[in-house]
Amino acid sequence: MTTFEEMQSFLTYDAASAESASDKSDNIWVETARVVFEEANNLRDEITVHACRRVMDDGSRGDLPAQSDVNVVLCFLNLHAH
């Protein structure tokens, strides 16, 4: 299983496993952005790369990411999940 597939699996956890998932990461958006950043960078998807950087920067400051950046990250996941 690739890192990208692991992140997709991680994002689809159910409520019963939420507690164990929270142990994996303090900030799911930062972790998701890191994985998507690598894949988007490999595909030279500049829009997604920049959105991921902003999400990671927001997370490092303890801020919530902008909804528009989250949408870009989730759209990338959705488009490349199949």
C-alpha contacts under 8 A as a table, 3 or more apart, distances in Angstrom:
res1	aa1	res2	aa2	distance
1	M	5	E	6.01
1	M	6	E	6.50
2	T	5	E	5.17
2	T	6	E	6.20
3	T	6	E	4.95
3	T	7	M	6.22
3	T	35	V	7.09
4	F	7	M	5.20
4	F	8	Q	6.37
4	F	35	V	6.21
4	F	36	V	7.41
4	F	39	E	7.59
5	E	8	Q	5.03
5	E	9	S	6.19
5	E	81	A	7.99
6	E	9	S	5.05
6	E	10	F	6.04
7	M	10	F	4.80
7	M	11	L	6.10
7	M	32	T	6.72
7	M	35	V	7.12
8	Q	11	L	5.17
8	Q	12	T	6.47
8	Q	77	L	7.62
8	Q	81	A	7.56
9	S	12	T	5.32
9	S	13	Y	6.92
10	F	13	Y	5.81
10	F	21	A	7.27
13	Y	17	S	6.17
13	Y	18	A	6.66
13	Y	21	A	7.53
14	D	17	S	5.57
14	D	18	A	6.37
15	A	18	A	5.07
16	A	19	E	7.32
17	S	20	S	5.45
17	S	21	A	6.20
18	A	21	A	4.98
18	A	22	S	6.11
19	E	22	S	5.22
19	E	23	D	6.82
20	S	23	D	5.34
20	S	24	K	7.13
21	A	24	K	5.33
21	A	25	S	7.23
22	S	25	S	5.64
22	S	26	D	6.61
23	D	26	D	7.24
25	S	28	I	5.92
25	S	31	E	6.99
27	N	30	V	5.49
27	N	31	E	6.50
27	N	59	G	7.11
28	I	31	E	5.13
28	I	32	T	5.94
29	W	32	T	5.05
29	W	33	A	5.93
29	W	55	V	6.98
29	W	56	M	7.68
29	W	59	G	7.52
29	W	65	P	7.76
29	W	70	V	7.85
30	V	33	A	5.04
30	V	34	R	6.15
30	V	55	V	6.32
30	V	56	M	5.04
30	V	59	G	5.93
31	E	34	R	5.16
31	E	35	V	6.51
32	T	35	V	5.35
32	T	36	V	6.15
32	T	73	V	7.92
33	A	36	V	5.05
33	A	37	F	5.68
33	A	52	C	4.88
33	A	53	R	7.53
33	A	55	V	6.53
33	A	56	M	6.50
33	A	73	V	6.72
34	R	37	F	5.01
34	R	38	E	6.44
34	R	52	C	6.97
34	R	56	M	7.35
35	V	38	E	5.40
35	V	39	E	6.58
36	V	39	E	5.14
36	V	40	A	5.83
36	V	48	T	7.92
36	V	49	V	7.91
36	V	52	C	7.15
36	V	73	V	6.81
36	V	76	F	7.46
36	V	77	L	7.30
37	F	40	A	5.12
37	F	41	N	5.83
37	F	48	T	7.12
37	F	49	V	5.32
37	F	52	C	5.67
37	F	53	R	7.56
38	E	41	N	5.17
38	E	42	N	6.25
39	E	42	N	5.10
39	E	43	L	6.34
40	A	43	L	5.00
40	A	44	R	5.90
40	A	45	D	5.03
40	A	46	E	7.39
40	A	48	T	6.18
40	A	49	V	5.87
41	N	44	R	4.80
41	N	45	D	6.05
41	N	46	E	7.21
41	N	49	V	6.11
42	N	45	D	7.83
45	D	48	T	5.61
45	D	49	V	6.21
46	E	49	V	4.95
46	E	50	H	6.13
47	I	50	H	5.36
47	I	51	A	6.27
48	T	51	A	5.00
48	T	52	C	6.06
48	T	72	V	6.15
48	T	73	V	6.47
48	T	76	F	7.28
49	V	52	C	5.17
49	V	53	R	6.29
50	H	53	R	5.07
50	H	54	R	6.35
51	A	54	R	5.18
51	A	55	V	6.27
51	A	69	D	4.95
51	A	70	V	7.69
51	A	72	V	6.69
51	A	73	V	7.07
52	C	55	V	5.02
52	C	56	M	6.12
52	C	69	D	7.10
52	C	73	V	6.78
53	R	56	M	5.11
53	R	57	D	6.04
54	R	57	D	4.99
54	R	58	D	6.03
54	R	65	P	7.35
54	R	69	D	7.30
55	V	58	D	5.14
55	V	59	G	6.15
55	V	64	L	7.97
55	V	65	P	5.10
55	V	66	A	7.37
55	V	69	D	6.65
55	V	70	V	7.38
56	M	59	G	5.04
56	M	60	S	6.19
57	D	60	S	5.14
57	D	61	R	6.45
58	D	61	R	5.23
58	D	62	G	6.26
58	D	63	D	4.94
58	D	64	L	6.17
58	D	65	P	5.54
59	G	62	G	4.88
59	G	63	D	5.51
59	G	64	L	6.51
59	G	65	P	6.94
60	S	63	D	7.54
65	P	69	D	6.79
65	P	70	V	6.73
66	A	69	D	5.37
66	A	70	V	6.42
67	Q	70	V	4.98
67	Q	71	N	6.07
68	S	71	N	5.06
68	S	72	V	6.42
69	D	72	V	5.12
69	D	73	V	6.37
70	V	73	V	5.12
70	V	74	L	6.12
71	N	74	L	5.13
71	N	75	C	5.95
72	V	75	C	5.12
72	V	76	F	6.19
73	V	76	F	5.20
73	V	77	L	6.39
74	L	77	L	5.01
74	L	78	N	6.09
75	C	78	N	4.94
75	C	79	L	6.01
76	F	79	L	5.20
76	F	80	H	6.12
77	L	80	H	5.32
77	L	81	A	5.67
78	N	81	A	5.33
78	N	82	H	7.82
79	L	82	H	7.11
